[in-house]
Amino acid sequence: MKTTVLDASALLAMFFGQPGMEQVRDLFHKAADADKPMLISAVNWAEVLYKMQHKHGKEGWETARRFEHSMPLDVAPLDRELAESAAHLKSEHYLGLADAFAAALAKSKKAELVTADTEFKPLKKEIEIVWLK
């Protein structure tokens, strides 16, 4: 199984029952079977936690935390190299900051990026993108 990086939109699609929810669930099953966790950058994880708490209060936050601890998902820490790559991608492709970190993580790991966010379209030649439908 190829290394997979999730954008916040991928986890939120699953949590909020949006299009692409089944694709994300299937990816988690495959990751568990392969014993190869998927990745999400710490910035994108913060976005997931914020949106879960904003929509569902403390229970939303706790739901996301329980999910992260029980599923094949690793929150990738930030370092100078990732920050510099994200800054470059943000500048070159006019990405939001969190999206720039997702793209930088996918690029650094030579991973596929799973997203529903069309903001990543300019990166199609730089990273492999799996679009949620």
C-alpha positions as CSV (number, residue, x, y, z in Angstrom):
1,M,0.0,0.0,0.0
2,K,1.3,3.4,-1.0
3,T,1.9,6.0,1.8
4,T,-1.3,8.1,2.2
5,V,-1.6,11.6,3.5
6,L,-5.1,12.9,4.5
7,D,-6.1,16.5,4.1
8,A,-8.5,17.7,6.8
9,S,-11.4,17.5,4.3
10,A,-11.0,13.7,4.0
11,L,-11.5,13.1,7.8
12,L,-14.2,15.7,8.0
13,A,-16.1,14.0,5.1
14,M,-16.1,10.9,7.1
15,F,-17.1,12.5,10.4
16,F,-19.8,14.7,8.8
17,G,-21.2,12.1,6.4
18,Q,-20.2,14.0,3.3
19,P,-19.3,12.7,-0.2
20,G,-16.2,10.6,-0.1
21,M,-17.0,9.2,3.3
22,E,-17.0,5.6,2.0
23,Q,-13.7,6.1,0.1
24,V,-12.0,7.3,3.4
25,R,-13.5,4.3,5.3
26,D,-12.1,1.9,2.7
27,L,-8.7,3.6,3.0
28,F,-8.7,3.1,6.8
29,H,-9.6,-0.6,6.3
30,K,-6.8,-1.1,3.8
31,A,-4.4,0.8,6.1
32,A,-5.3,-1.5,9.0
33,D,-5.0,-4.6,6.9
34,A,-1.5,-3.5,5.7
35,D,-0.5,-2.3,9.2
36,K,0.5,1.0,7.6
37,P,-1.0,4.0,9.2
38,M,-2.1,7.0,7.1
39,L,-0.7,10.4,7.9
40,I,-2.1,13.8,8.6
41,S,0.0,16.9,9.3
42,A,-0.3,18.4,12.8
43,V,-1.8,21.6,11.2
44,N,-4.5,19.6,9.4
45,W,-5.2,17.7,12.6
46,A,-5.7,21.0,14.4
47,E,-8.2,21.9,11.7
48,V,-10.1,18.7,12.2
49,L,-10.2,19.1,16.0
50,Y,-11.3,22.7,15.6
51,K,-14.1,21.9,13.2
52,M,-15.3,18.9,15.3
53,Q,-15.4,21.1,18.4
54,H,-17.0,24.0,16.6
55,K,-19.8,21.7,15.3
56,H,-20.3,19.3,18.2
57,G,-18.7,20.9,21.2
58,K,-16.5,19.0,23.6
59,E,-18.0,15.7,22.4
60,G,-16.9,16.4,18.9
61,W,-13.3,17.0,20.1
62,E,-13.4,13.8,22.1
63,T,-14.8,11.8,19.2
64,A,-11.9,12.9,17.0
65,R,-9.4,12.1,19.6
66,R,-10.8,8.6,20.2
67,F,-10.8,8.0,16.5
68,E,-7.2,9.0,16.2
69,H,-6.1,6.7,19.0
70,S,-8.0,3.7,17.7
71,M,-7.4,3.9,14.0
72,P,-4.3,3.6,11.7
73,L,-3.6,7.3,11.7
74,D,-0.4,9.1,12.7
75,V,-0.3,12.9,13.2
76,A,2.9,14.0,11.6
77,P,4.9,16.5,13.6
78,L,6.1,19.8,12.1
79,D,9.7,20.6,11.6
80,R,11.7,23.3,9.8
81,E,12.0,21.4,6.5
82,L,8.3,20.8,6.3
83,A,7.5,24.4,7.3
84,E,9.9,25.7,4.5
85,S,8.3,23.3,2.0
86,A,4.8,24.4,3.0
87,A,5.8,28.1,2.7
88,H,7.2,27.5,-0.8
89,L,4.1,25.6,-1.9
90,K,1.8,28.3,-0.4
91,S,3.7,31.0,-2.2
92,E,3.9,29.2,-5.6
93,H,0.3,27.8,-5.7
94,Y,-1.6,30.3,-3.5
95,L,-2.7,27.6,-1.1
96,G,-4.2,28.1,2.4
97,L,-1.7,27.4,5.1
98,A,-3.2,24.1,6.3
99,D,-3.4,22.9,2.7
100,A,0.2,23.9,2.1
101,F,1.2,21.6,5.0
102,A,-0.8,18.7,3.7
103,A,0.8,19.1,0.3
104,A,4.3,19.5,1.7
105,L,3.8,16.3,3.8
106,A,2.6,14.4,0.8
107,K,5.5,15.6,-1.3
108,S,8.1,14.8,1.4
109,K,6.8,11.3,1.8
110,K,6.2,10.7,-1.9
111,A,2.7,9.9,-0.8
112,E,-0.7,10.2,-2.3
113,L,-2.8,13.0,-0.9
114,V,-6.5,12.3,-0.2
115,T,-8.7,15.3,-0.4
116,A,-12.0,16.8,-1.4
117,D,-10.5,20.3,-1.7
118,T,-10.2,21.6,-5.3
119,E,-7.6,24.1,-4.1
120,F,-5.0,21.3,-4.7
121,K,-5.6,21.2,-8.5
122,P,-2.5,23.2,-9.4
123,L,-0.4,20.5,-7.7
124,K,-1.5,17.6,-9.9
125,K,1.9,17.5,-11.5
126,E,3.9,17.6,-8.3
127,I,2.0,15.1,-6.1
128,E,-0.4,12.3,-6.6
129,I,-3.9,13.3,-5.6
130,V,-6.8,11.0,-4.8
131,W,-10.0,13.0,-5.1
132,L,-13.0,12.2,-2.9
133,K,-16.2,11.8,-4.8
